Amino acid sequence: MGSCGYQYRFHSVDSSEVATVEIPYIQGDSNALLHNALAYELSCSGHFRPVLSGGDLLLKVSLLEDSQDRIGFRYDRDNPSGTRNKNLLAVEDRRVIRAKVSCIQASSGAVLVDGYEVSSFADYDYTDPGSPQDLLFTAPSGGSESIIQFSLGQLDSYEGGHDAASSPVFKQLAQKIIEGLLSKE
């Protein structure tokens, strides 16, 4: 890559050869969500082809942050009367992923792209498990039934919302990593 003083260039989409890229294990990516997203985005770029081993390039990624911030609240309401209580319930979080990326030419060990940081985020809603009105409704038979089983994914527990945010946040991070590699060319 010219900007780093090296002559390695990524091949264009029209070229018969594209750079093969090996992605070593990413610490903290226990479900391989980022690894899989990177492999997919590398394939889609037209400039790279992911390989299990022996690639032209090594794409080293380390996760620096995987955090949640509460960003949405609502007032709690009394179940029978519907009057507003003074306490707030958290109902929306933002998941933030931050990573450091390096790209190394495998044959020479030359660092082509040195440690740039990339981040992405995804917002998600969830129900408050401490609020019975968020989790239950009275069925025609008079008994209580869980709302979550009828929500079709539009309403989820905190854990379910966090897990559902994983795919889009890692996909966005992978896209930014590939864009970053191509912009360093």
KENUKE-959327 format. One line per field, with one value per atom (N, C-alpha, C, CB): residue number from 1; atom name; x, y, z. Coordinates in nm, 3 decimals, m for minus. Atoms other than C-alpha are relative to their C-alpha. Glycine has a CB too. Layout:
% KENUKE-959327
semi = NUM;...
nudren = CA;...
X = X;...
Y = Y;...
Z = Z;...
END
This chain:
% KENUKE-959327
semi = 1;1;1;1;2;2;2;2;3;3;3;3;4;4;4;4;5;5;5;5;6;6;6;6;7;7;7;7;8;8;8;8;9;9;9;9;10;10;10;10;11;11;11;11;12;12;12;12;13;13;13;13;14;14;14;14;15;15;15;15;16;16;16;16;17;17;17;17;18;18;18;18;19;19;19;19;20;20;20;20;21;21;21;21;22;22;22;22;23;23;23;23;24;24;24;24;25;25;25;25;26;26;26;26;27;27;27;27;28;28;28;28;29;29;29;29;30;30;30;30;31;31;31;31;32;32;32;32;33;33;33;33;34;34;34;34;35;35;35;35;36;36;36;36;37;37;37;37;38;38;38;38;39;39;39;39;40;40;40;40;41;41;41;41;42;42;42;42;43;43;43;43;44;44;44;44;45;45;45;45;46;46;46;46;47;47;47;47;48;48;48;48;49;49;49;49;50;50;50;50;51;51;51;51;52;52;52;52;53;53;53;53;54;54;54;54;55;55;55;55;56;56;56;56;57;57;57;57;58;58;58;58;59;59;59;59;60;60;60;60;61;61;61;61;62;62;62;62;63;63;63;63;64;64;64;64;65;65;65;65;66;66;66;66;67;67;67;67;68;68;68;68;69;69;69;69;70;70;70;70;71;71;71;71;72;72;72;72;73;73;73;73;74;74;74;74;75;75;75;75;76;76;76;76;77;77;77;77;78;78;78;78;79;79;79;79;80;80;80;80;81;81;81;81;82;82;82;82;83;83;83;83;84;84;84;84;85;85;85;85;86;86;86;86;87;87;87;87;88;88;88;88;89;89;89;89;90;90;90;90;91;91;91;91;92;92;92;92;93;93;93;93;94;94;94;94;95;95;95;95;96;96;96;96;97;97;97;97;98;98;98;98;99;99;99;99;100;100;100;100;101;101;101;101;102;102;102;102;103;103;103;103;104;104;104;104;105;105;105;105;106;106;106;106;107;107;107;107;108;108;108;108;109;109;109;109;110;110;110;110;111;111;111;111;112;112;112;112;113;113;113;113;114;114;114;114;115;115;115;115;116;116;116;116;117;117;117;117;118;118;118;118;119;119;119;119;120;120;120;120;121;121;121;121;122;122;122;122;123;123;123;123;124;124;124;124;125;125;125;125;126;126;126;126;127;127;127;127;128;128;128;128;129;129;129;129;130;130;130;130;131;131;131;131;132;132;132;132;133;133;133;133;134;134;134;134;135;135;135;135;136;136;136;136;137;137;137;137;138;138;138;138;139;139;139;139;140;140;140;140;141;141;141;141;142;142;142;142;143;143;143;143;144;144;144;144;145;145;145;145;146;146;146;146;147;147;147;147;148;148;148;148;149;149;149;149;150;150;150;150;151;151;151;151;152;152;152;152;153;153;153;153;154;154;154;154;155;155;155;155;156;156;156;156;157;157;157;157;158;158;158;158;159;159;159;159;160;160;160;160;161;161;161;161;162;162;162;162;163;163;163;163;164;164;164;164;165;165;165;165;166;166;166;166;167;167;167;167;168;168;168;168;169;169;169;169;170;170;170;170;171;171;171;171;172;172;172;172;173;173;173;173;174;174;174;174;175;175;175;175;176;176;176;176;177;177;177;177;178;178;178;178;179;179;179;179;180;180;180;180;181;181;181;181;182;182;182;182;183;183;183;183;184;184;184;184;185;185;185;185
nudren = N;CA;C;CB;N;CA;C;CB;N;CA;C;CB;N;CA;C;CB;N;CA;C;CB;N;CA;C;CB;N;CA;C;CB;N;CA;C;CB;N;CA;C;CB;N;CA;C;CB;N;CA;C;CB;N;CA;C;CB;N;CA;C;CB;N;CA;C;CB;N;CA;C;CB;N;CA;C;CB;N;CA;C;CB;N;CA;C;CB;N;CA;C;CB;N;CA;C;CB;N;CA;C;CB;N;CA;C;CB;N;CA;C;CB;N;CA;C;CB;N;CA;C;CB;N;CA;C;CB;N;CA;C;CB;N;CA;C;CB;N;CA;C;CB;N;CA;C;CB;N;CA;C;CB;N;CA;C;CB;N;CA;C;CB;N;CA;C;CB;N;CA;C;CB;N;CA;C;CB;N;CA;C;CB;N;CA;C;CB;N;CA;C;CB;N;CA;C;CB;N;CA;C;CB;N;CA;C;CB;N;CA;C;CB;N;CA;C;CB;N;CA;C;CB;N;CA;C;CB;N;CA;C;CB;N;CA;C;CB;N;CA;C;CB;N;CA;C;CB;N;CA;C;CB;N;CA;C;CB;N;CA;C;CB;N;CA;C;CB;N;CA;C;CB;N;CA;C;CB;N;CA;C;CB;N;CA;C;CB;N;CA;C;CB;N;CA;C;CB;N;CA;C;CB;N;CA;C;CB;N;CA;C;CB;N;CA;C;CB;N;CA;C;CB;N;CA;C;CB;N;CA;C;CB;N;CA;C;CB;N;CA;C;CB;N;CA;C;CB;N;CA;C;CB;N;CA;C;CB;N;CA;C;CB;N;CA;C;CB;N;CA;C;CB;N;CA;C;CB;N;CA;C;CB;N;CA;C;CB;N;CA;C;CB;N;CA;C;CB;N;CA;C;CB;N;CA;C;CB;N;CA;C;CB;N;CA;C;CB;N;CA;C;CB;N;CA;C;CB;N;CA;C;CB;N;CA;C;CB;N;CA;C;CB;N;CA;C;CB;N;CA;C;CB;N;CA;C;CB;N;CA;C;CB;N;CA;C;CB;N;CA;C;CB;N;CA;C;CB;N;CA;C;CB;N;CA;C;CB;N;CA;C;CB;N;CA;C;CB;N;CA;C;CB;N;CA;C;CB;N;CA;C;CB;N;CA;C;CB;N;CA;C;CB;N;CA;C;CB;N;CA;C;CB;N;CA;C;CB;N;CA;C;CB;N;CA;C;CB;N;CA;C;CB;N;CA;C;CB;N;CA;C;CB;N;CA;C;CB;N;CA;C;CB;N;CA;C;CB;N;CA;C;CB;N;CA;C;CB;N;CA;C;CB;N;CA;C;CB;N;CA;C;CB;N;CA;C;CB;N;CA;C;CB;N;CA;C;CB;N;CA;C;CB;N;CA;C;CB;N;CA;C;CB;N;CA;C;CB;N;CA;C;CB;N;CA;C;CB;N;CA;C;CB;N;CA;C;CB;N;CA;C;CB;N;CA;C;CB;N;CA;C;CB;N;CA;C;CB;N;CA;C;CB;N;CA;C;CB;N;CA;C;CB;N;CA;C;CB;N;CA;C;CB;N;CA;C;CB;N;CA;C;CB;N;CA;C;CB;N;CA;C;CB;N;CA;C;CB;N;CA;C;CB;N;CA;C;CB;N;CA;C;CB;N;CA;C;CB;N;CA;C;CB;N;CA;C;CB;N;CA;C;CB;N;CA;C;CB;N;CA;C;CB;N;CA;C;CB;N;CA;C;CB;N;CA;C;CB;N;CA;C;CB;N;CA;C;CB;N;CA;C;CB;N;CA;C;CB;N;CA;C;CB;N;CA;C;CB;N;CA;C;CB;N;CA;C;CB;N;CA;C;CB;N;CA;C;CB;N;CA;C;CB;N;CA;C;CB;N;CA;C;CB;N;CA;C;CB;N;CA;C;CB;N;CA;C;CB;N;CA;C;CB;N;CA;C;CB;N;CA;C;CB;N;CA;C;CB;N;CA;C;CB;N;CA;C;CB;N;CA;C;CB;N;CA;C;CB;N;CA;C;CB;N;CA;C;CB;N;CA;C;CB
X = 0.085;0.000;0.089;m0.097;m0.084;0.148;0.010;m0.048;m0.001;0.052;0.090;m0.140;m0.086;0.257;0.142;m0.058;m0.132;0.559;0.021;0.102;m0.011;0.490;m0.067;m0.063;0.051;0.416;m0.114;0.110;0.109;0.148;m0.128;m0.017;0.128;m0.181;m0.107;0.011;0.114;m0.521;m0.043;m0.118;0.040;m0.637;m0.144;0.016;0.135;m0.948;m0.095;0.000;0.102;m1.272;0.022;m0.139;m0.019;m1.180;0.121;0.015;m0.121;m0.850;m0.034;0.099;0.024;m0.830;0.049;0.069;m0.049;m0.645;m0.044;0.153;0.031;m0.762;0.086;m0.153;m0.082;m0.572;m0.072;0.035;0.057;m0.630;0.031;0.056;m0.013;m0.685;m0.032;m0.093;0.020;m0.644;m0.039;0.129;0.046;m0.832;0.029;m0.154;m0.027;m0.669;m0.112;0.136;0.100;m0.881;m0.008;0.032;0.023;m1.032;m0.037;m0.111;0.023;m1.003;m0.129;0.121;0.126;m1.346;m0.115;0.016;0.104;m1.537;m0.037;0.049;0.021;m1.648;m0.098;m0.048;0.096;m1.939;0.038;m0.139;m0.053;m1.732;m0.091;0.023;0.089;m1.989;0.079;m0.096;m0.082;m1.725;0.082;0.093;m0.079;m1.506;m0.085;0.054;0.088;m1.800;m0.041;m0.125;0.038;m1.909;0.117;m0.045;m0.118;m1.552;0.021;0.125;m0.017;m1.528;m0.102;m0.014;0.106;m1.858;0.031;m0.137;m0.027;m1.765;0.126;0.013;m0.119;m1.420;m0.039;0.107;0.046;m1.589;m0.078;m0.086;0.086;m1.838;0.076;m0.112;m0.072;m1.573;0.053;0.116;m0.060;m1.434;0.150;m0.062;m0.144;m1.084;0.071;0.026;m0.059;m1.031;m0.073;m0.004;0.062;m1.094;0.048;0.036;m0.042;m1.096;0.044;m0.115;m0.050;m0.897;0.026;0.130;m0.024;m0.850;0.146;m0.044;m0.143;m0.470;0.076;0.054;m0.087;m0.186;m0.040;0.002;0.042;m0.333;0.115;m0.108;m0.096;m0.142;0.012;m0.041;0.008;m0.251;m0.054;m0.089;0.058;m0.320;m0.077;0.111;0.083;m0.608;m0.015;m0.140;0.002;m0.552;m0.096;0.143;0.102;m0.846;m0.004;m0.140;0.019;m0.872;m0.115;0.131;0.113;m1.191;0.047;m0.116;m0.039;m1.129;m0.116;0.053;0.117;m1.484;m0.123;m0.024;0.134;m1.821;m0.085;0.000;0.071;m2.045;m0.144;0.072;0.139;m2.406;m0.021;m0.097;0.038;m2.538;m0.152;0.066;0.145;m2.894;m0.031;m0.054;0.032;m3.047;m0.149;0.050;0.144;m3.425;m0.066;m0.062;0.071;m3.654;m0.147;0.060;0.140;m4.023;m0.043;m0.090;0.054;m4.228;m0.071;m0.095;0.074;m4.362;m0.144;0.064;0.141;m4.740;m0.057;m0.081;0.071;m4.960;m0.092;m0.081;0.073;m5.119;m0.151;0.030;0.146;m5.484;m0.050;m0.059;0.053;m5.528;0.065;0.018;m0.071;m5.270;0.065;m0.094;m0.064;m5.146;0.151;m0.045;m0.144;m4.786;0.069;0.045;m0.083;m4.539;0.121;0.045;m0.116;m4.229;0.124;0.030;m0.122;m3.977;0.004;0.013;m0.023;m3.829;0.043;0.106;m0.042;m3.784;0.084;m0.124;m0.083;m3.504;m0.068;0.143;0.065;m3.642;0.079;m0.136;m0.078;m3.368;0.148;m0.048;m0.145;m2.991;0.069;0.053;m0.085;m2.713;0.120;0.045;m0.116;m2.453;0.110;m0.034;m0.114;m2.112;0.113;0.046;m0.114;m1.831;0.113;m0.036;m0.117;m1.483;0.113;0.042;m0.106;m1.193;0.123;m0.049;m0.124;m0.831;0.039;0.115;m0.023;m0.730;0.141;m0.106;m0.130;m0.392;m0.003;0.118;m0.010;m0.312;0.148;m0.076;m0.141;0.016;0.017;0.053;m0.032;0.168;0.066;0.095;m0.044;0.218;0.141;m0.097;m0.129;0.522;0.118;0.005;m0.112;0.737;m0.015;0.015;0.024;0.576;m0.013;0.110;0.011;0.550;m0.140;0.030;0.127;0.278;m0.051;0.014;0.057;0.058;m0.094;m0.075;0.091;m0.204;0.021;m0.152;m0.039;m0.107;m0.106;0.131;0.084;m0.364;m0.096;0.083;0.103;m0.654;m0.120;m0.041;0.116;m0.962;m0.129;m0.002;0.131;m1.315;m0.105;m0.009;0.109;m1.643;m0.133;m0.003;0.137;m2.008;m0.094;m0.019;0.098;m2.328;m0.134;m0.015;0.137;m2.681;m0.087;m0.011;0.097;m2.980;m0.103;m0.069;0.103;m3.234;m0.091;0.064;0.102;m3.553;m0.016;m0.135;0.027;m3.651;m0.104;0.129;0.095;m3.903;0.074;m0.109;m0.058;m3.829;m0.052;m0.033;0.046;m3.838;m0.063;0.114;0.059;m3.938;m0.139;0.089;0.131;m4.257;m0.098;0.008;0.093;m4.535;m0.086;m0.088;0.086;m4.744;0.073;m0.051;m0.076;m4.463;0.009;0.139;m0.022;m4.453;m0.126;0.090;0.120;m4.810;m0.124;m0.019;0.132;m5.164;m0.102;m0.021;0.105;m5.492;m0.071;m0.101;0.062;m5.623;m0.152;0.058;0.146;m5.995;m0.045;m0.059;0.035;m5.990;0.018;0.084;m0.020;m5.892;0.139;m0.098;m0.137;m5.537;0.098;0.042;m0.105;m5.214;0.080;0.093;m0.084;m5.016;0.113;m0.084;m0.118;m4.673;m0.020;0.125;0.008;m4.665;0.111;0.008;m0.116;m4.320;m0.026;0.120;0.022;m4.440;m0.090;m0.062;0.087;m4.688;0.059;m0.135;m0.052;m4.458;0.063;0.101;m0.061;m4.305;0.130;m0.099;m0.129;m3.969;m0.004;0.065;0.009;m4.100;0.017;m0.133;m0.015;m4.077;0.082;m0.139;m0.089;m3.801;0.055;0.114;m0.067;m3.621;0.130;0.028;m0.127;m3.302;0.102;0.052;m0.098;m3.090;m0.031;0.002;0.039;m3.287;0.028;m0.146;m0.029;m3.256;0.149;m0.055;m0.146;m2.882;0.051;0.067;m0.043;m2.838;m0.045;m0.056;0.052;m3.055;0.082;m0.148;m0.082;m2.830;0.137;0.017;m0.133;m2.522;0.023;0.021;m0.018;m2.573;0.019;m0.118;m0.021;m2.622;0.123;m0.121;m0.115;m2.349;0.130;0.001;m0.121;m2.087;0.007;0.007;0.003;m2.196;0.048;m0.143;m0.041;m2.158;0.150;m0.083;m0.142;m1.817;0.085;0.029;m0.073;m1.698;0.002;m0.062;0.004;m1.812;0.097;m0.142;m0.090;m1.621;0.147;m0.030;m0.137;m1.308;0.045;0.012;m0.036;m1.313;0.012;m0.106;m0.010;m1.383;0.131;m0.121;m0.126;m1.087;0.120;0.013;m0.110;m0.858;0.010;m0.018;m0.001;m0.960;0.039;m0.136;m0.034;m0.919;0.149;m0.085;m0.144;m0.560;0.085;0.038;m0.070;m0.469;0.087;m0.100
Y = m0.117;0.000;0.123;0.000;m0.115;0.327;0.089;0.078;m0.092;0.527;m0.047;0.021;0.055;0.297;m0.023;m0.130;0.018;0.292;m0.136;0.022;0.132;m0.058;0.001;m0.108;0.002;m0.145;m0.098;m0.033;0.097;m0.407;0.074;m0.084;m0.060;m0.322;m0.106;0.068;0.091;m0.480;0.000;0.041;0.011;m0.608;0.047;m0.144;m0.048;m0.467;m0.116;0.095;0.101;m0.654;m0.068;0.063;0.055;m0.703;m0.092;0.112;0.081;m0.871;m0.147;0.048;0.143;m1.249;m0.046;m0.082;0.034;m1.251;0.107;m0.013;m0.090;m1.101;m0.041;m0.002;0.030;m1.083;m0.099;0.129;0.095;m1.383;0.051;m0.145;m0.056;m1.287;m0.107;0.122;0.090;m1.501;0.085;m0.086;m0.071;m1.389;m0.090;0.036;0.080;m1.530;0.017;0.039;m0.005;m1.594;0.140;m0.104;m0.132;m1.274;m0.020;0.078;0.013;m1.265;0.072;0.056;m0.058;m1.204;m0.026;0.147;0.031;m1.316;m0.148;0.032;0.141;m1.642;m0.071;m0.011;0.061;m1.704;0.019;0.057;m0.025;m1.602;0.089;m0.131;m0.089;m1.339;0.103;0.072;m0.096;m1.082;m0.071;0.078;0.077;m1.342;m0.032;m0.131;0.035;m1.460;0.123;m0.072;m0.123;m1.104;0.051;0.108;m0.043;m1.018;m0.086;m0.006;0.089;m1.324;0.033;m0.149;m0.034;m1.232;0.133;0.007;m0.132;m0.866;m0.001;0.106;0.014;m0.959;m0.058;m0.089;0.065;m1.185;0.096;m0.121;m0.093;m0.917;0.119;0.052;m0.121;m0.648;m0.009;0.026;0.016;m0.795;0.020;0.096;m0.023;m0.711;m0.109;0.134;0.098;m0.997;m0.134;0.051;0.131;m1.368;m0.058;m0.094;0.057;m1.507;m0.145;0.010;0.138;m1.827;m0.040;m0.015;0.049;m2.045;0.014;m0.145;m0.014;m2.040;0.027;m0.126;m0.023;m1.939;0.117;m0.121;m0.115;m1.606;0.094;0.075;m0.105;m1.323;0.099;0.072;m0.099;m1.101;m0.064;0.118;0.035;m1.145;0.121;m0.044;m0.107;m0.936;m0.024;0.007;0.018;m0.902;0.102;0.015;m0.084;m0.769;m0.034;m0.021;0.023;m0.724;0.088;0.031;m0.073;m0.625;0.081;m0.096;m0.089;m0.325;0.027;0.130;m0.035;m0.268;m0.073;0.152;0.053;m0.441;0.044;m0.160;m0.059;m0.226;0.033;0.125;m0.040;m0.131;0.130;m0.112;m0.124;0.214;0.010;0.125;m0.022;0.279;0.134;m0.005;m0.124;0.536;0.031;m0.008;m0.023;0.496;m0.044;m0.072;0.028;0.509;0.034;0.080;m0.039;0.530;m0.005;m0.093;0.006;0.591;m0.132;0.117;0.120;0.288;0.044;m0.070;m0.029;0.273;m0.105;0.005;0.091;0.122;m0.087;0.078;0.093;m0.189;0.021;m0.139;m0.011;m0.158;0.138;m0.031;m0.133;0.220;0.066;0.089;m0.063;0.310;0.131;0.022;m0.126;0.606;m0.014;0.042;0.000;0.704;0.003;0.120;0.000;0.615;0.089;m0.145;m0.089;0.824;m0.070;0.061;0.069;0.554;m0.021;m0.134;0.022;0.511;m0.143;0.099;0.134;0.181;0.013;m0.093;0.001;0.123;m0.087;m0.052;0.074;0.010;m0.001;0.058;m0.005;0.082;0.015;0.117;m0.007;0.027;0.019;m0.128;m0.010;0.098;m0.091;0.150;0.088;m0.174;0.059;m0.146;m0.060;m0.035;m0.102;0.131;0.089;m0.246;0.085;m0.120;m0.073;m0.102;m0.101;0.114;0.095;m0.286;0.074;m0.104;m0.049;m0.229;m0.097;0.012;0.081;m0.353;0.025;0.031;m0.007;m0.430;m0.097;m0.033;0.088;m0.582;m0.020;0.058;0.035;m0.765;m0.085;m0.076;0.083;m0.903;m0.126;0.076;0.126;m1.269;m0.040;m0.110;0.047;m1.338;0.076;0.012;m0.081;m1.052;0.043;0.123;m0.048;m0.969;0.151;m0.044;m0.146;m0.607;0.043;0.053;m0.054;m0.409;0.095;0.072;m0.082;m0.268;0.106;m0.088;m0.093;m0.107;m0.021;m0.022;0.014;m0.035;0.054;0.070;m0.026;m0.043;0.118;0.019;m0.103;0.180;m0.052;0.043;0.039;0.180;0.025;0.077;m0.006;0.120;m0.030;m0.102;0.030;0.126;m0.002;0.104;0.004;0.051;m0.013;m0.118;0.012;0.054;m0.043;0.134;0.037;m0.081;0.027;m0.151;m0.026;0.031;m0.111;0.138;0.103;m0.218;0.028;m0.138;m0.015;m0.213;m0.132;0.045;0.121;m0.459;0.032;m0.055;m0.018;m0.512;0.000;m0.110;0.000;m0.452;m0.122;0.131;0.121;m0.786;0.026;m0.096;m0.033;m0.608;0.060;0.095;m0.060;m0.473;m0.106;0.119;0.105;m0.736;0.040;m0.039;m0.039;m0.530;m0.009;0.142;0.016;m0.552;m0.146;0.057;0.142;m0.930;m0.083;m0.056;0.081;m1.046;0.075;m0.046;m0.056;m0.989;m0.101;0.035;0.089;m1.131;m0.060;0.076;0.073;m1.396;m0.005;m0.142;0.010;m1.438;m0.102;m0.037;0.100;m1.740;0.052;m0.125;m0.059;m1.510;m0.019;m0.056;0.023;m1.641;0.096;m0.144;m0.085;m1.454;m0.077;0.053;0.060;m1.522;0.097;m0.034;m0.080;m1.402;0.071;m0.089;m0.079;m1.126;m0.040;0.151;0.025;m1.222;m0.111;m0.037;0.108;m1.545;0.042;m0.119;m0.048;m1.343;0.119;0.037;m0.126;m1.055;m0.011;0.055;0.020;m1.206;0.079;0.039;m0.066;m1.054;0.150;m0.030;m0.143;m0.703;0.042;0.050;m0.027;m0.730;m0.114;0.012;0.105;m0.917;0.037;m0.024;m0.023;m0.956;0.077;m0.134;m0.071;m0.763;m0.088;0.043;0.091;m1.067;m0.026;m0.133;0.024;m1.135;0.120;m0.035;m0.122;m0.774;0.017;0.121;m0.008;m0.776;m0.098;m0.030;0.100;m1.096;0.037;m0.137;m0.039;m0.966;0.114;0.041;m0.111;m0.657;m0.046;0.105;0.049;m0.876;m0.002;m0.139;0.013;m0.947;0.136;m0.072;m0.127;m0.587;0.077;0.087;m0.078;m0.439;m0.059;0.003;0.061;m0.692;0.014;m0.147;m0.020;m0.662;0.142;m0.023;m0.139;m0.284;0.019;0.095;m0.010;m0.319;m0.061;m0.069;0.065;m0.562;0.087;m0.138;m0.088;m0.325;0.117;0.052;m0.112;m0.039;m0.043;0.064;0.051;m0.253;m0.014;m0.136;0.017;m0.341;0.136;m0.087;m0.136;0.022;0.066;0.087;m0.055;0.121;m0.057;m0.026;0.062;m0.128;0.059;m0.151;m0.051;m0.004;0.148;m0.020;m0.142;0.361;0.022;0.075;m0.011;0.297;m0.036;m0.091;0.049;0.171;0.107;m0.049
Z = 0.000;0.000;0.000;0.122;0.018;m0.108;0.122;m0.113;m0.112;0.200;0.112;0.051;m0.105;0.424;m0.050;0.054;0.056;0.193;m0.063;0.105;0.061;0.060;m0.136;0.091;0.136;m0.300;m0.021;m0.094;0.014;m0.230;m0.035;0.129;0.040;m0.403;m0.001;m0.139;0.012;m0.377;m0.145;0.096;0.139;m0.712;m0.018;m0.050;0.028;m0.876;m0.026;m0.119;0.025;m0.935;m0.134;0.006;0.135;m1.303;m0.008;m0.099;0.003;m1.218;0.022;0.106;m0.018;m1.239;0.137;m0.111;m0.133;m0.907;0.100;0.000;m0.110;m0.583;0.118;0.037;m0.116;m0.257;0.091;0.078;m0.095;m0.033;0.141;m0.022;m0.134;0.330;0.104;0.019;m0.113;0.639;0.120;0.029;m0.119;0.950;0.120;m0.009;m0.120;1.265;0.103;0.061;m0.107;1.574;0.060;0.110;m0.058;1.712;0.147;m0.078;m0.144;2.092;0.039;0.080;m0.044;2.246;m0.095;0.017;0.099;1.936;0.013;m0.146;m0.033;2.100;m0.093;0.141;0.092;1.860;m0.146;0.024;0.134;1.555;m0.084;m0.073;0.074;1.461;m0.081;0.097;0.073;1.367;m0.108;0.096;0.098;1.195;m0.123;0.064;0.112;0.981;m0.080;0.052;0.069;0.902;m0.084;0.102;0.076;0.795;m0.125;0.088;0.115;0.571;m0.109;0.043;0.096;0.406;m0.070;0.071;0.059;0.355;m0.087;0.110;0.086;0.221;m0.135;0.068;0.124;m0.035;m0.088;0.032;0.075;m0.136;m0.058;0.089;0.042;m0.182;m0.143;0.094;0.132;m0.504;0.000;m0.095;m0.010;m0.381;0.078;0.065;m0.090;m0.139;m0.010;0.145;m0.014;m0.095;0.131;m0.122;m0.129;0.259;m0.016;0.103;m0.001;0.317;0.145;m0.087;m0.136;0.624;0.041;0.011;m0.030;0.600;m0.129;0.071;0.116;0.371;m0.086;m0.083;0.078;0.262;m0.032;0.072;0.034;0.095;0.115;m0.130;m0.107;0.384;0.127;m0.043;m0.129;0.754;0.050;0.104;m0.053;0.884;0.150;m0.072;m0.145;1.258;0.061;0.061;m0.063;1.456;0.148;m0.066;m0.143;1.830;0.048;0.081;m0.054;2.006;0.120;0.040;m0.109;2.232;0.095;m0.056;m0.081;2.354;m0.052;0.000;0.029;2.364;0.117;m0.020;m0.114;2.579;m0.035;0.047;0.013;2.633;0.077;0.051;m0.067;2.721;m0.003;m0.068;m0.004;2.834;m0.064;0.147;0.071;2.602;0.000;m0.142;0.003;2.640;0.129;m0.118;m0.124;2.940;m0.019;0.118;m0.005;3.014;0.146;m0.090;m0.135;3.324;0.023;0.026;m0.039;3.507;0.028;0.126;m0.026;3.535;0.093;m0.132;m0.089;3.800;m0.085;0.110;0.085;3.651;m0.001;0.044;0.007;3.757;m0.046;0.134;0.029;3.734;m0.121;0.120;0.112;3.468;0.037;m0.113;m0.040;3.671;m0.005;0.142;0.016;3.621;0.136;m0.084;m0.120;3.895;m0.024;0.038;0.011;3.966;m0.053;0.134;0.044;3.876;m0.151;0.072;0.143;3.529;m0.025;m0.055;0.043;3.348;m0.126;m0.024;0.119;3.099;m0.106;0.031;0.108;2.763;m0.131;m0.026;0.124;2.507;0.034;m0.090;m0.018;2.491;m0.134;0.070;0.119;2.245;0.025;m0.028;m0.010;2.188;m0.086;m0.045;0.069;2.091;m0.006;0.071;0.022;1.943;m0.058;m0.095;0.049;1.894;m0.020;0.099;0.032;1.731;m0.054;m0.102;0.058;1.632;m0.111;0.109;0.120;1.286;m0.054;m0.108;0.068;1.129;m0.117;0.099;0.116;0.792;m0.029;m0.125;0.016;0.738;m0.126;0.125;0.117;0.418;0.054;m0.103;m0.059;0.505;m0.042;m0.036;0.050;0.287;0.060;m0.150;m0.049;0.419;0.145;m0.087;m0.135;0.752;0.008;0.091;0.004;0.639;0.043;m0.142;m0.045;0.813;m0.107;0.139;0.107;0.538;0.055;m0.100;m0.067;0.760;0.149;m0.042;m0.140;1.118;0.095;0.024;m0.114;1.394;m0.005;0.112;m0.004;1.299;0.078;m0.145;m0.080;1.519;m0.076;0.132;0.065;1.397;0.106;m0.120;m0.094;1.585;m0.073;0.115;0.053;1.520;0.119;m0.101;m0.108;1.720;m0.057;0.075;0.034;1.716;0.122;m0.046;m0.107;1.922;0.002;m0.018;m0.011;2.055;0.118;0.015;m0.103;2.259;0.074;m0.061;m0.077;2.528;0.106;0.065;m0.108;2.802;0.133;m0.002;m0.133;3.167;0.075;0.077;m0.066;3.349;0.137;0.016;m0.130;3.672;m0.011;0.073;0.020;3.521;m0.051;m0.097;0.043;3.513;m0.119;0.114;0.112;3.271;m0.134;0.021;0.123;3.017;m0.043;0.016;0.028;3.039;m0.005;0.101;m0.011;3.102;m0.046;0.144;0.024;2.986;0.049;m0.150;m0.047;3.103;m0.121;0.091;0.111;2.864;0.019;m0.010;m0.011;2.787;0.106;m0.135;m0.100;3.017;0.141;m0.020;m0.131;3.304;0.055;0.096;m0.047;3.351;m0.066;m0.028;0.057;3.282;m0.104;0.111;0.105;2.964;m0.033;m0.128;0.033;2.857;m0.133;m0.005;0.123;2.597;m0.096;0.031;0.085;2.469;m0.101;0.086;0.095;2.311;m0.117;0.071;0.107;2.099;m0.075;0.056;0.053;2.007;m0.139;0.094;0.132;1.689;m0.016;m0.110;0.006;1.775;0.017;m0.128;m0.016;1.820;0.146;m0.052;m0.143;2.197;0.055;0.072;m0.046;2.370;0.137;m0.100;m0.127;2.698;m0.026;0.073;0.013;2.765;m0.071;0.139;0.059;2.678;m0.148;0.077;0.138;2.360;m0.089;m0.008;0.076;2.245;m0.023;0.073;0.011;2.314;m0.106;0.136;0.098;2.115;m0.141;0.037;0.133;1.828;m0.059;0.010;0.048;1.805;m0.049;0.109;0.035;1.752;m0.151;0.056;0.144;1.383;m0.069;m0.061;0.070;1.265;0.046;0.019;m0.047;1.487;m0.053;0.154;0.054;1.372;m0.151;0.039;0.145;1.007;m0.033;m0.057;0.023;1.025;0.029;0.088;m0.033;1.194;m0.111;0.134;0.108;0.925;m0.125;m0.032;0.117;0.649;0.016;m0.022;m0.025;0.810;m0.005;0.136;0.007;0.845;m0.145;0.073;0.141;0.474;m0.068;m0.073;0.057;0.378;0.043;0.045;m0.050;0.597;m0.073;0.149;0.075;0.423;m0.140;m0.008;0.136;0.082;m0.006;m0.063;0.000;0.177;0.028;0.103;m0.030;0.293;m0.121;0.118;0.119;m0.052;m0.062;m0.101
END
